[in-house]
Amino acid sequence: MLTVTNLVYTDSLHDVSLDHLTGLFAHWGSPPAPEAILRIFQGSGRVILARDGQKGPVIGYITAITDGVSTAYIPHLEVRAEWQGQGIGSELVRQMVEQLNHIYAIDLMCDPELQPFYAKQGFRAWTGMLIRNYDRQSCA
Ligand SMILES: CC(C)(COP(=O)(O)OP(=O)(O)OC[C@H]1O[C@@H](n2cnc3c(N)ncnc32)[C@H](O)[C@@H]1OP(=O)(O)O)[C@@H](O)C(=O)NCCC(=O)NCCS
């Protein structure tokens, strides 16, 4: 496990280079390339990054898309494996919920084993429906 001595949380994409994004989406079978990851961040209504220093590599992120009035959806959350288990994921969720908590609905989809993680942040289990075009997963 790596410990971050200079952990920075930011909603700015300033100074994020493609090198900083390499290796993210490691939990996806066909991860997007860094160029696509940057487009995902740029296209999200909200993004919070955890960085190793103000201009350092991105070690974690959370994104949200929202109409700003009624509903927000959190599609992406990840902390690089070497930095997991230190509360970074919880802090990213906490900060995003704090930003969105004036909105009626904050929704996300997750695997059952992650439900206790989100429950600690105030989420409750529900049911959902989805379409996944797996041939589009790499976002190429
Ligand atoms: C989920 C994830 C973001 C958590 O990040 P993290 O920085 O390790 O989280 P924290 O250190 O804040 O962990 C908080 C708690 O969640 C638990 N937890 C974390 N990941 C878990 C997982 N995959 N399954 C079950 N529990 C998990 C931890 O054990 C910890 O529990 P504790 O408080 O009882 O000790 C990280 O494991 C990750 O990036 N996973 C791969 C991507 C992913 O699954 N993203 C979520 C998509 S819905």
The ligand as a Gaussian input file, in Angstrom:
#p B3LYP/6-31G(d) Opt

LIG

0 1
 C      -14.734000       1.221000      -4.074000
 C      -13.435000       2.000000      -3.909000
 C      -13.550000       3.315000      -4.646000
 C      -13.234000       2.288000      -2.414000
 O      -12.099000       3.121000      -2.299000
 P      -11.181000       3.075000      -0.974000
 O      -10.358000       4.314000      -0.978000
 O      -10.491000       1.788000      -0.846000
 O      -12.334000       3.161000       0.126000
 P      -12.154000       3.416000       1.675000
 O      -10.740000       3.293000       2.105000
 O      -12.846000       4.693000       1.963000
 O      -12.967000       2.177000       2.228000
 C      -14.080000       2.327000       3.018000
 C      -14.726000       0.982000       3.303000
 O      -15.273000       0.341000       2.134000
 C      -14.803000      -1.008000       2.056000
 N      -14.595000      -1.380000       0.662000
 C      -13.834000      -0.729000      -0.218000
 N      -13.872000      -1.358000      -1.392000
 C      -14.690000      -2.430000      -1.253000
 C      -15.136000      -3.457000      -2.127000
 N      -14.712000      -3.512000      -3.399000
 N      -15.984000      -4.407000      -1.667000
 C      -16.400000      -4.354000      -0.392000
 N      -15.997000      -3.399000       0.488000
 C      -15.163000      -2.448000       0.058000
 C      -13.507000      -1.007000       2.814000
 O      -13.220000      -2.299000       3.278000
 C      -13.794000      -0.024000       3.940000
 O      -14.521000      -0.667000       4.921000
 P      -14.334000      -0.289000       6.479000
 O      -14.677000       1.169000       6.591000
 O      -15.287000      -1.187000       7.179000
 O      -12.901000      -0.557000       6.771000
 C      -12.213000       1.188000      -4.386000
 O      -12.212000      -0.081000      -3.756000
 C      -12.181000       0.993000      -5.900000
 O      -11.710000       1.864000      -6.641000
 N      -12.651000      -0.173000      -6.368000
 C      -12.636000      -0.476000      -7.814000
 C      -13.630000       0.385000      -8.570000
 C      -15.032000       0.271000      -8.042000
 O      -15.515000      -0.794000      -7.652000
 N      -15.703000       1.435000      -8.010000
 C      -17.072000       1.540000      -7.558000
 C      -18.007000       1.478000      -8.708000
 S      -19.699000       1.483000      -8.145000

